[in-house]
């Protein structure tokens, strides 16, 4: 599907479809003049009691006036939103600032018979989002004391609410703070609604396959066969006008002819017929669609999605392999894979059907199996975020595997993943890491090309384990499914062949693990249990003559040692063990469960990349065919353990931030530059000052004499200054040789100015004069506003070689205290910041403050398309920006956490 169908916001940012508490879909939109009859009907159909609670009296005239106000022409400071379903208005919410600008009075009305379904709460959430965009900071509402229902709605929003009682009335003041408490409350409501909407999809009582053909090679017939033979015992129908029965399944000419509306309709008809079939399904009462058909054009796509939204249907696909759930009593396999998936505890969601088949086969072969599998395809509706929430709540899933080539709402996905990852491992294949891979992803699923650094930042911050291949994903899943997490990166290697041990040690070091030498005490202990000639180091070479009993005792000592976080055993078959009947593998599986350390096995002769070997205690041991696979899996496990051990980060409060002034500066610039552009030096400095970002002293000069006067004011103790040429659009000053350094007197300043004026005649508008900076480390801090992911903060090596070195890390804003620490310590240049060899460390606290303030600036200002502090000079005495560039574009704010369907 084309990007403009799903991934871009609607023309009016407040037009959205969202889920009520029972999983049904409503449209939230601004009230229009043509809604007047509907709003009147909303009030006319209210009971006298509800009308009294709304208007403090049974007053038809008040209701009539309220309807006219809501549907009147647009006026500043007033907003009215309606919830609509099937052409009927279910509710109305409105706010009016009354000219105050920052405080607005609100009211909400819900149709009789529709209370307690979340209509009013959903309307208020959208009203909050709209008000924040207009800089409203608080809502006020008057209610009768006895109107407990509306008071509870206000109290349960998750916003800070105060009440003032006045006789029979109470005035509520609701602060519109963008707090984590509110986001969590919205998230909880969204999760409950989402789960309710997915029940017809993943727990259907009735399924119909539309397009099940009589030809054996048809996709629809293959899916029908899979459902019938996969154990589904609930009602199953086929839809084909040319048959009465297919594969012993009753067949009907159309969806509308079915004896009961299906919960789930599987659509496998040609692309041109899909919209009409979807519309028929919706009119018949179908609650969910699985569209396997590929090749829909933009118009067909819009019609398909419109049918889903109009008729309360959730949808998987189109262009997908299908879905499967192994829950007892459901056992639905609506796929056209070669075989049925094995029942198990892994949740699996993929965009590529081929990847899905490979992972289904791998999980079945390992014995892990799946709790549910969904091939998302082009992902018009149901997404990875939906599936994560389902697995979190289904009571069966303990491992989540994702293959996503695009993200519709990555910031909402990140919040969900951060929560789910603390309950179960979430693994993904990091697909599209190269330009070629991104092009392939875009052509394969019509996904937007996701920049590698942005996607990796998302995975890192959310605690998602990202593998580089299907094989690595399965290798890691095998370990996380069967073994405890290590307490740290220390690995003890035990082997019966020295060369195999060396390979394992190299693999661990390359994966970022440590292979420490054992203490003399541990080495002596191992020497007493291993055969003569063994080398009890690390690797511990037990020798070719080691017996099963000796190896078992050795592993028992190692797994109980405080020097060990994980144990990697690598074995090769020997004639000695065969002659004595010793089963060294059995010694390894027997060691599992004796301690709390993960144990993995490497067998170089193993025919498959990874398999699970049963252990006596009923668990399993992952066995790998080569050391690098085992080491990668252990490294992923160690990183997950470290992520879980660290408390959740918080976004620090920053003093001396003038957000409103910054917004006025941005608005003023865009008023005069409607297409956006790069800020001039003075405008740039003013914006940085709003966020307390330290800048090197500077002055603007547009004549030779002005440059000399500025240099005289700014000269430091050594008397040297710098001149930087400037003109609109100049981005890389050093590359254009527009920076002249080490100017020691007035004559040199004059000569430098004339040089710039001569070389850039017709371009130069002036120069920036700065004192020559003290010594320090040149860094880069920047931000790029991604249309899908939001602001991405970058940090790393700066100066003129920044692009050549490409030593940068990135995290998505807003940064928490943990995020900023990780960001600063991740680049290869990070050790330079800590000092050493007689050099003191730089002011790390000041450096973190600059990066946090940059993150705040990007989060506050969606118009900030790009900002670049290079160089950012870090020294023991502080941090300052020597050169800054800021690019603005006319963008509207978009609330990434607002509840709405894609």
N, C-alpha and C positions, 0 to 999 in steps of 0.2 A: 504494500500500500504506500502511496506517496506520503511524504512527511506532512504536507499541509492538511491531510485528512485527520490525523490523530495527534501528532506530536507538537503542533503549534496551538496556542490558545485560541479560542473562538474570537470572532470579530468583536463582540462585546464581552469583556472579561468576566462579567457576572452571569453570563448564560452558561449553565452547566446542568448535567444530569448527575444525580446522586442517589444513594440508597437510604431508604428509611429503615427503622429498626427491624422490620419484618422481612427485609431483603427486597422489597418492591422498589421500583425506580420512579423518581419524580424529576420534573424539570424545574430548576430554580432560575428565575429570570426577573428582570425589572417589570414592574407593572406598566401596562400600556393603556392608552385611551380606550381601545376596543375591549379592554377587560372590565369596563364599568358594569355591564350586566352581570358578569360573573361575580364580581366583588359584592354587588348588591344581593345576589342570590346567596352568597356565603353568609351575609348577615341576616337575611330574611329567614333562612332555614335554621338559624340558631334558636335554641330554646330561650324562653324569657329569662331563665336563671343565668345562662351563659351570657346573654346579651347584657344583663345587669352587671355581671362581673367584669365585662369588657368596658362598659361605658359608665359604670357606677349608677345606672338607672336603666329601666326598660324604655329606651328612647329611640324609636324609629328614625326620628329626625337626625339624631347624632350618628346613627349608622349610615344614613344616606349621605350626610356631609363627609363622613370618613371615606366612603366609597369614592366620592367626587375628588377628594383631596388625593387619594392614592393613585387615581387614574388621570390626574390632571397633567398639564405640561411640565416638563422638567424645570426645576428651579434650584439654584445653588443651596447647598446645605440640607437638602431633603432627598431621601431615597426610599423607595417602596419596592419590595420584592414579593413575588408570589411563588407558591409551590403548585405545580400543575401536573395532573395525571389524567391521561385519556380525555383531554379537553376540559376537565373539571378543575376548578381552583380549590385546592385543599386548605390553603392557609395564606396569610398575609402578614408581613412584618415590615415596619417602617421606622425610620429615624428622622428627626428634624432638629437641626442645630439652632434654629430660631435666630440665626445671625451671630451666635456666640463663637462659632468656628471650631472650638475644641471639645465642647460638650454637647451631647444630643439626647433628646427625649425619644424613647422608643415605645412601641406598642406591638403586640402580636395577637393574632386571632387564628384559630384553627377550627375547621368545619366540625360540626357535631358528628359524633360517631367515629372520629379519626384521632381522638386524643390517645396519648400513651403509645403512639407509634413513631414519635420523634420528629413530627412535622415542624412543630414550633422550634425545637432545638436546632434542627438543620437550617431553618430560615435564619435564626439568630446567628449561627456560625458564619453564614454568608454575609449577613449584615455587619458583623464584626470586621470581617475581611475588607468589605467595601469602605467602612468607616475609617479603618486604619490607613487605607490608601489615600483618604482625604484628610489625614492628620487629625482625626477626631480621637481624643484620648480617653473619653469616659461616656458611658450611657447612663441616663437616669430613667426611672420608670415609677409611676404611681400605681398602686394596686390596693384592693381592699384586703384587710387582714385575713378575711375568710377565704380568699382566693389562694388556697394552699398550692394548687396545681401550678399556677404561673410563678409563685414564689419559689417553688422547688425547681422549676426549669431554670430560673435565674441562678439559684444557688448551685445547681449541678453543672453549670457551664464549665467550671474550672477556672473562672476569672475571679479576681478579688472583689467581693461584693460587701457593701455595708448597707445597713438598714436604719431608717429613722422613722419612728412611729409617731403618728399624729391622729389621735382619736381612732376612728375606724379604718384609717388609711395608713399605708406604709410607703415611704419613698425609698427605692433601692438605687444605689449608685454603683455602677459596674465599671471598674477600671480596665481599660483595654490593653493591659500589659501583654507583651508577647512572651509569656513565661513558659517554662517547660511543663509546669503543672497544667496549663491550658492545652498545650500540644498533646500531652499524655491523655487528657480527658477526651479530646477530639479523636485521638488515635483509638482509644478504647471503644468509643461509640462506633467508629468506622469499622473496627474489627468485628464487633457483634453483628452489624448490618451485613458486612461482607460474608461472614460465615453463613448467615441465614440465606443469602442469595445463592451460595454455592451448593446448597443441599440438593436441589433438583439436578445439578450437574454431576455431582460425585456420589450421591446416594439416591438415584432415581428409582421410583417404583414401576414406572412404565417407560419403555424406550421404543422409538420408531426409527427405522432406517429408511430414509427417503432417497430413492435412487438405487435400491438394491436390484441389480439386473439379473437376467437369466443366464447371461454369458459368464462362464466360470472365471474369466480373467478380469472382471470388473471390480473396482475398488469397493463399491457398495455391497456387492455379494460377499467379498472377502470379509468385510466388517461384520455383516450379518452372520456369516459362518463362525467367526471368532466369538461373537456374543453368545451364540447358541451352544457352542462347544466349550466355552470358558467357565461354565458353572452358574451363569445368570439364571435364576429361577423365578424372577418376577415377570411381569407381562412384557412381551416382545412382539412387535408388529413390523411388517415390511410395507413399503408404499411403492407400488408399481402398477400402473393402469392395465398392464398386459398380462397379469398373472393373478391367480386366486391364492396360490401358496408358493413359497420359495423356501427350500431347505426345511420343510415341515413347519414353517412359520406362516401364520395367516397373513395374507397380503390384501391391501386395500388400494383403490385407485387414487386416493388423494389423502392428505392429512385431515382435511375436514370430514372425510368419510370414516375415520377411525372411530371405534365405539367409545373411547375415552380420550381426552387430550393427553398426549405424552408429556411426562416431565422433561424428558430429553429427546430431542430429535437430532439424528445424525444425518447431515445433508451431504450427499455424494452425487449431485447432479451437475450438468455442465454449467460453466460460469454464468452464462446469460440467463439461466433459469434460477439462480440462487436467490436474487432479491424477491422474486414472486413467491418462492417456496417459503422463505423466511417470513414474509408478510402473512402467508396463509397459516404458518405455524403460530405466529403471534395471535392472530384472530381466533384460532382454535383453543387458545389457553396454554400453549406450550410455555414452559418456564426456562428452558435452556437449550442452546444450540451447540452442536459440534460440527463445524464446517470443514470438511477435508478437501473440498474443491480448491484448486489453485487457478491462477490466471485471471482474477477479477480485475477489471479496469477501475478507474477512479470513480466513475458514476455508479457502477455496480457496488463498489465498496461503500459509498455513501448511503445508498439505498439499503444495503444489508445492515449497516450500523443503525440507521434510522429506524428500521423495523425492530431491532433489538431494544432500542431505547423507548420506543413508543409502546411496546407490549411487555415490558418487565422481563426481558429475556437476557440472561448472561450467555456469553458466547466464547467458545474456544476456537481458534483459527482465525481466518481460513488458511488453506495451504498447510495442512498438518497431518501427522500420522494417526492421530486419535488420542484416546485417553483410556486409562485402565485403573481400576481400584480392586484391591484384593481383600477388602473388608469382608469378614464372614457375614453371610446373608445378603451381600450385594454381588461380589465376584463378577464385576463387569469388565470385559475386555473388548472395548470398542476401538480396536486398532486393526491395521492390516500388516502388522509385523509377522515374521515367519512363524513364531510360536507364542505360547502364552507366557506371560511373566511369572516368575516364582513369587509366591507370597512372602512378605518380609516386612522390614521396618524402615526402609529407606524411601523418602519422598523424592521423586524425580520429575523435574520440569525442564524441557528443552525447546529451543526454537527450531532446530534442525532435526528432521525425522531420521536422517542417517545416523546422527550422533545419538539419538534416542535409542535406535535399534542396538547400537554398539554398547551403550551403557546398560540397557535392559539385559542383554546377553551376559555382560561382565558381572553384573550384580547377581544374576541367577547362578552363574557358574561359581561365584564365590560363596553362594549360600546365604548372602545377605537379603536378597529379594527386595521387593518394593511394596510399600503400603498403598501408594497411588502414583500413577504416572500420567503426566499431561504433556502432550506435544503442542506447544503454544503456537507454532507456525508464525504467521504474520502478526499475531498478537493485537488484534483490533480491540479486544476487551479484557478478558482474563489474562493476568500477568503473573510474573514471578512473585510479586508482592502478595497477590491473592493466595497463591499456593503456600507461601511461607506461613501466612496466618492460619491457613487450614491445617497444615502439618503441626503447627504449634498447639492446636486445640483438639486434634483428632484422637489423642490417647494411644496412638499406635506408632507414630513416626519418631525415631530417635536419631535420624541422620538425614540431612537435606542436601540434594545434589542439583545444581542448576547449570544450564548452558544457555546464556543469554547473549544475543548479538546486538541488542538495543535496550534502552531504558526509556520508558515513558515519563516517569516521575522519580528520578534517582534519589532525591532528597527524602521523599516519603519511603522509598525502598530502603534507604540507609537506616532510617529510624526503626523500621520493622526488623531489618536484619540485625541491628545492634541488640535488640531485645531477644530475638529468637536465638541468636548465636550464643547467648549466655545459657540457653537451655539445651541446645544440641549443636553439633558441628554443622556448619553450612559450607559446602564446598562448591566451587565453580571452576569451569574451564575458562581461562582468560583468552577468549577468542578475539581475533582481529588485532593482534599486537603490532603488525606491520602494515605498511601502506597497502600491500597486495592483499593481506587478510581483511583489512577494512573494506577494500573495494569488493572483495568476494562476499562479505557479509551484507553490504548494501545491495548488491545485485541479487543475493539469495533470498533475503527476507524483506527487502525494501527498507532496511533499517538505516537510521542515520549513522554515519561513521563516528564512532565514539573515540576521541583521542585516548591513546594508550595511557598517558600519565594521569588523566582525569579518572579513567575507569579504575586504575590501580589504586589511586587515592581513595576512591569509594570503598574498594574491597578492604584496604588496610584499616581505615577508620571504623568500618562496620564489623571487623573481626572475621571476615569471610576468608576461608582458606582457598587461595587461587592457585590452581595447577596450570601447567603449560600444555598439557596433552590429556587425551582420554586415558592413556595408560597411567600417567601420574595421578590422575584423579582416582582411578580405581585402586592404585597402590596405596594411596593415602586413606581412602575410605576403608580399606581392609584393616589398616592399623587402628584408626579411630573407632571403628565398630567393635573391635575385639580387645583392645589393650587400654590400660589406664594412661593418663597423660603423664609425661615426665615432669619432674619438678624443676628441671633446668636443662642445659645443653650438653651435660657431661655424659659421654658414651664410653662404656667399657666393651671392648671387642674381645671375644673368645673364639679361637679357631683351632682346627687340627692341622692346618697347613699355613706355614709362614707367609707364602706369597699371597694367599687369599686374604690374610690379615692385613697385609700392606695395602691391597686394593680397597679394603673396607676402611682403613684409616684415611686414605686419600679421599675417598667418597665422603666421609663424615666431615673432614676439614673443608672440602669444597662446598658442602651444603650449609656451612656456617655453624656446625657443631664442634665441640671440643673433645679431644681424646687425651685426657690428662694421664701423666705417669702415676702409677699407684704409689701410695705411701709405702715405706719399708714394712710396716705392719701388715698391710693387705698383701703385699708381694710375698712375705714370709708365710702368711696363712695359706695362700694359694699353692705355694711350693710344697706344703705338707700334704696336699690332697691330689696333686697332679703327678704323673709318672716321672721317673728320673729323666733328666734332659729337657724337661719342659722349661719354657721361658715365661715366668709369670709377670710380664710387663703389661703394657697396653699398646698394641694387642697382646693378649695373653695367648701364647702359642702352646697349646696342650700337647702337641706332637701327634704323630700318626698312630702311636700305640695307646692313646688314651682310651679307657674303657667307658662304657655307658655309665657305670656307677661313679667313676672318677669325675666325668664331665658333669653329672648331675649334682655332685657335692660342690664342685667348683662354681656352678651357676647359682647354687643356693647361697654360697658365701658372697658372691658378687651382688646378687639381687638384694641382699640384706645389708650391704655396705653403705655407709654414709657418703662414700666417695662416688657413688653411682647414681645417675638419673635415668639411664636407659641401658639396656644390654643388647648388643648385636652379636649374634652367633653366626659364623660362616663355616660351613662344613663341606668337605669333599669326600666322596666315597673311597674307602681304602680296602685292600685285600685283608688287612689285619682285622678290621672290624667284621668283615664278612666271615673270616675263619673262626672268630671267637663267638659269633652270634650276637655281638653287641649292636644295639640299635641307637646310634647317637642322636638321631632325630627324636626318638622317644625320650631321651634325657632332656632335650630342650622343651618338648611339650609338657613334660612332667614338672618342669621348673615354673611353669606359669601358675599364678595363684599363690605361690609361696611368699612372695613379697608384693609390694605395691608398685614395682617398677615395670615399665613396658619391656617385653622381650620380643625380638624379631629374629627371624632366621633367614640366612642366605644359603641357598644350595646352587652351586654353579652349574650343576648338571640338570637342573629343573627345566622341564619342557615348556611350561607356561610362565608368563612374567610374574604372576603372583597367584597364590592359592592360600586357602585357610586350612590348617591342619588341626584336627580335633585334639583337645587336651583332656586329661583325665577328669578335671573338675567341671567339664561340660562347656568350657569356653573354647577358644580357638587361638592358634598362633599364626600370624601372617608369615608366609614363606616366600622369598623373592628369588628370582633367577640371577640377579646381579646386585652388587653392593650399592651402586648409585641409587637404585630404586628404593632400597631399604633406608638409606641415609636421607633421601628427599622426604620420605614419609615421616621419619623421626623428626626432621627439622620442622616440618609443618606442624607436627604434634607439639613440639617445644614452643613454637610461636603461639599456638593456640593457648597453651597453658599460661604463657606469660601474659597474653591479652586478658585471659579470665582472671588472673591474679591481681591485675591492676584495677583499682576502683574506677568507676565511670567518671569521665572528665566533666568539667563544668566550664561554661563560657565565662571568663572573668569579667567582673564589672570594671569599667575603665573610667577614671576621673578625667575631668577637663575635656570632655567630648561635646562639641556643639553641633549636634546632628541637624537641628533646624536651620542653623546658619549655613551649613554645608548644602542643604537642600535648596535654600534660596540662591546660593551661588550657582549651583548646577542649573536651576530653572532660569536664572538670568542669562547664563551663557547660551542655553538652548533657545531662549526667546530670540536672541540675535543670530544664532547659528542653528537654524531648524534642522539641518542635516547632520549636526554634530561636528566634532573636530577635536584637534589637539589643543589643550589649554596653553595660553601664553605663560611665560615664566611667573608673572605676578599673580595671575589667576591660580596657577598651580600651587604656588607658595601659600596663598590664602586658604586653599582647600586643605592642604596638609596641616596648616595651623589649626583648623577646626578640629582636628583629631590629635593635636598635641604631638605630631611627628617631628622630631628634631631635625633642623636643616642647617647646613653650613651657612654662615653669614654671606650675604650677596647683595649686589646692587645692579640696577638696570642702567645702561648708558646707550644713548643713540647718537652720540657725537664723540669725537676724539677728546675734547676737553672734559666732557662729562665722565669719560672712562678714567682719565687721569685723576679727577677729583674723587671718584669712587675708590680708586686704588689707594689714594692717600688715606682715606678713612678706614679701609679694610685691611691694610697691611698688618700682618702679624709680627711677632718678635723678630723673625728673620727678614721681614720687609718684602717678601715675594708674593706675587698674586698670579691669578689665572684669568685669561679672557676666553669666553666661550661664545662663538658667533651664534646668532639665532635668526631664523626666518620661519614663517608658517610652513609646516610640513617637514621641517628638518628633524629627523629621528636619530640618525647615527652620526653624532658630531665628530667623534674620533675618526671614523672611516672617511669623512669628508675633509679631514684635517682642519676642522673648524675649532679646535681647542689648542690654545697656545699657553704653555706652562712656564713657570720659573722666571717670571718677569720681575726684575729686581729694582727698577727705578722708573721715573716718569718717562724718560726717553724710550725705554723698551716698551712701555705701555702704549705710547703714541705710535711707535713703529708697528707694534702688533695690531693695533686697531686699523692702521692704514693698510696693512697686509690683508686683513680680512675684508676690508672695504674694497680693495682692488680685486681680489680673487673671486669675491662673491657679489660683484657689482650687479645691481638690479634685483638681488635677492635679499641681502642683509638688511634687517630692520633694526638691529641693535646688538649689543653684547651683554652677557652676564659677567660681572666681575666678582671674583671670590678670592679670599686669601688662599695661598697654597696650603693644602691640608697637611696635617701632621701624619706621621707614619701610622699605619694600621693595616688591617686585612680588608681588601676590597671584596665586597659581597654583592649579591643581587637579591632584591626582594620585589616581587611583582604579583600582579593579579590579572587574570583573564576571565571575563564573564562569558560562561558557556550558556548557549540558549537553552539547553536541556538540563545541565547539571548545576547551573548557577555559578557563583564565583569560585575560581580555583586559585589558591595562593601558592606561589612558587618561591623557593629559596635556594641559594647555592652560591657557587663561586661567581664573582662579578669581575668588573673591569673590561678591558678591550678584548680579552680572550674568552669571554663567557660563552659565546656560541661555539667556539672551537672545543672548549673543554666539556661542555654540556653536562656539567656536574651540578644537577639540580634535583630537588625533591619537591613534592606537591601534596597539598591537602585541600579538601573542600571546606569552604567557609560556611558557617562561622566556626572558628577554631576554638577548641577547648584548651585547657591548660596542658593536657596530655598531648594534644595534637601539635601545639606549638613546640613543645619539647622534642617530639619525634621529628618534626620538620627541620629543626635546627641541627639535630644530631645525625640526620640521615645522609647528607651529601658526603662525598669522599673527603672534602676539605674540612669537615667538622673537627678532626683532631687539632687543626691549627688554632681553633678558637679556644682550646683548653690550655694553651701555653706549652711550655717545655723548653729544654735546652737553654735555660736562662731567660726565656720569654714569659712574662706574666700572662694569664688568661685575659681575654677580652671581657667587657662588661656584659655577661650573658643575660642578666636581668633586663638591662636596657635594650638589648637586641630582641628579646622576647616581646618587650613592650612595643617596639616598632612593628613587629610582625603582627601582633594582636591588633594594633590600631589600624594597620592596613586591612586586616580581615574585617574589622568593624566597618571601615569606610566602604568596602566592597559590599557588605551585607546591607548597609543602610541605603546605598545608592545603586539601584539597578541600572541607571544610566551610565555607570562607570564601566565602559567596555574593556578598558585595559589601563593598567598603571605599571610603571617600571621605575624602581629606585636602583640606579646603577651609575656609579658605584654607591653602595651603602658602606660607609667606612666604620669598621668596628675596631675599637682600641680599648685598652684597660680603663681609660678614663671616661668612656662613653661611646655613643653611637650617633652618627649623623648622616643625613642624606646629602650627598654632594651633587647629584643630578637626578631630577625627577621628570617623568613624562606621564601625562594623564590624557586619556582619550575618552570623550563622552559621545554617547549616541542617544537619540530620543526614544527611550524605551519606557513602557509602562510597568509598574511593579506587578508581579504575579505571585500570589500566595501559594507556595509549593505544598503546604500542609492542609489546604482547604479540601474538604471532602467533596470529591467529584469523580465521576467515572471518566475514563479516557475518551 
